Amino acid sequence: MISIETLQPSRAFRNSLDKYHESVLSGLGIPKGLVRQLGKTGLPLHSQYFVFEENPIHFYPSPQFRRYALIPGDYLEIAAMEWVGKIAVEIGNGLVWQVFEREFRVSFMNSSLSQYIECLGVWLQFYPQFQEYVRDMLAADSQFSLYENPEVYDPVREKLKEIDPMAMQGENNYWARCCEPDIV
């Protein structure tokens, strides 16, 4: 079973984080508080991570100011996920959203950029352990089902909730959805 104690962002992940320089942010017309947050919180700008095997995240070297059709608000888009939308910070409040541009909707990710990065680092520690555990369980019991054993997700659910309680509140929120048995 996976232990909550092992769910910390790795040193390699922390070392991959780069901060946006103020010169990159200055022409975007965003509030000074958000400029400070983006300058303080590092993003893996030169690394490629996978939330799931088939879902790489590409962080942008320069964030992009965006207004999305039929989605209220102004956003700073910071990344794209190969199959499941964009990642954007809402300029007015600093909330982080998964944006489904073609579907004209968003899904809540985190209350702040720093909480998003912390959750991502934890997930990147959890997911390989999770895959190994599921492989081992299937080898021992071909009838093993995550639907019948949802407690496998308990350590990461607890850790994500500790980092950002709002991220785990709604069943359609990004991180809560990652902890569903139909996503392996």
C-alpha positions in Angstrom: 0.0 0.0 0.0 1.1 3.6 -0.6 2.1 5.6 2.4 1.2 9.3 2.8 4.8 9.9 4.1 6.2 9.2 0.7 4.0 11.8 -1.0 6.2 14.8 -1.2 7.5 16.5 -4.3 10.8 15.0 -5.2 14.1 16.9 -5.2 14.3 16.4 -9.0 10.8 18.0 -9.4 11.7 20.9 -7.1 15.0 21.4 -9.0 13.0 21.5 -12.3 11.1 24.6 -11.3 11.9 27.9 -12.9 10.4 31.2 -12.1 9.0 33.6 -14.7 11.1 36.8 -14.8 9.3 40.0 -14.3 10.3 41.1 -17.8 8.2 38.3 -19.2 5.2 39.3 -17.1 5.4 43.1 -17.3 3.7 43.5 -20.7 0.7 41.4 -19.8 -1.2 44.0 -17.8 -1.8 41.7 -14.8 -2.0 42.8 -11.1 1.2 43.2 -9.2 0.1 40.5 -6.7 -0.2 38.0 -9.5 3.2 39.1 -10.9 4.8 38.5 -7.5 3.1 35.1 -7.2 4.2 34.1 -10.7 7.7 35.4 -10.0 7.9 33.5 -6.6 6.3 30.2 -7.6 8.4 28.1 -10.0 7.0 26.1 -12.8 8.7 23.2 -14.7 9.2 25.4 -17.8 11.9 23.2 -19.3 10.7 19.8 -18.2 7.9 17.6 -19.4 5.9 15.7 -16.9 3.0 13.2 -17.3 0.0 13.3 -15.0 -0.9 10.0 -16.6 1.1 8.0 -19.1 -0.6 9.5 -22.1 -1.1 13.0 -20.8 2.1 15.2 -20.9 2.0 18.7 -19.6 3.8 21.4 -21.6 4.5 24.5 -19.5 4.9 27.7 -21.5 8.2 29.6 -21.3 6.0 32.8 -21.4 2.4 32.8 -20.0 -0.3 33.9 -22.4 -3.1 36.4 -21.6 -6.4 34.8 -22.7 -10.1 35.4 -22.8 -12.0 32.2 -23.8 -15.2 32.2 -25.7 -18.2 31.8 -23.4 -16.0 31.4 -20.3 -16.2 34.5 -18.1 -13.0 36.2 -16.8 -9.4 36.9 -17.9 -6.8 34.2 -17.6 -3.1 33.7 -17.8 -2.6 30.4 -19.6 0.6 28.7 -18.3 0.4 25.2 -19.8 -1.3 22.7 -22.1 -2.1 19.1 -21.4 -1.9 16.9 -24.4 -5.4 15.4 -24.2 -7.3 17.3 -21.5 -7.2 21.0 -21.9 -5.1 24.0 -20.8 -4.0 25.2 -17.4 -4.7 28.8 -16.6 -4.6 31.2 -13.7 -7.7 33.4 -13.4 -6.3 36.9 -13.2 -8.9 38.4 -10.9 -8.4 35.9 -8.1 -5.4 33.7 -8.7 -7.4 30.4 -8.9 -6.0 27.7 -11.2 -8.3 26.1 -13.7 -8.3 23.4 -16.3 -9.8 25.0 -19.4 -11.7 23.0 -22.0 -11.7 25.7 -24.6 -13.8 23.7 -27.2 -16.3 22.7 -24.7 -16.6 26.2 -23.2 -16.1 25.1 -19.6 -13.5 25.0 -16.8 -12.7 22.6 -14.0 -11.3 23.8 -10.7 -7.7 22.7 -10.1 -6.3 24.8 -7.1 -6.8 27.9 -5.0 -3.4 29.2 -6.0 -0.5 28.5 -8.3 1.8 27.4 -5.5 -0.8 24.9 -4.3 -1.1 23.6 -7.9 2.6 23.1 -8.1 2.7 21.3 -4.7 -0.3 19.1 -5.7 1.4 18.3 -9.1 4.7 17.3 -7.3 2.8 15.0 -4.9 0.8 13.4 -7.7 4.0 12.8 -9.7 5.3 10.9 -6.6 2.1 9.0 -6.1 1.3 7.9 -9.7 4.3 5.6 -10.3 3.7 3.9 -6.9 0.0 3.6 -7.8 0.8 2.0 -11.2 3.2 -0.5 -9.6 0.6 -1.4 -6.9 -2.1 -1.9 -9.4 0.2 -4.1 -11.6 1.1 -6.2 -8.5 -2.5 -6.6 -7.4 -3.5 -7.6 -10.9 -0.7 -10.2 -11.1 -1.9 -11.6 -7.7 -5.6 -11.4 -8.6 -6.8 -10.9 -12.1 -10.1 -9.8 -10.7 -8.7 -6.9 -8.8 -10.8 -3.8 -9.2 -10.1 -0.2 -8.2 -13.9 0.2 -7.9 -13.9 -2.4 -5.1 -10.7 -1.0 -3.6 -11.0 2.8 -3.7 -8.9 3.0 -0.5 -5.8 2.8 -2.8 -6.4 6.6 -3.4 -6.7 7.5 0.3 -3.1 8.6 0.8 -3.1 10.9 -2.2 -6.6 12.2 -1.4 -5.5 13.1 2.1 -2.3 14.7 1.0 -4.0 16.8 -1.8 -6.7 17.8 0.7 -4.0 18.9 3.2 -2.4 21.1 0.5 -5.6 22.6 -0.8 -8.9 21.5 0.7 -10.9 23.2 -2.0 -9.2 21.0 -4.7 -10.9 17.9 -3.3 -14.3 19.3 -2.5 -16.2 18.9 -5.8 -16.4 15.6 -7.6 -15.7 17.3 -10.9 -12.6 19.2 -9.6 -9.5 18.2 -11.4 -7.6 16.5 -8.5 -10.7 14.8 -7.2 -11.4 13.5 -10.7 -7.8 12.1 -10.9 -8.6 10.0 -7.8 -11.5 8.2 -9.5 -11.1 4.5 -10.3 -11.9 4.9 -14.0 -8.7 7.0 -14.5 -5.6 4.7 -14.4 
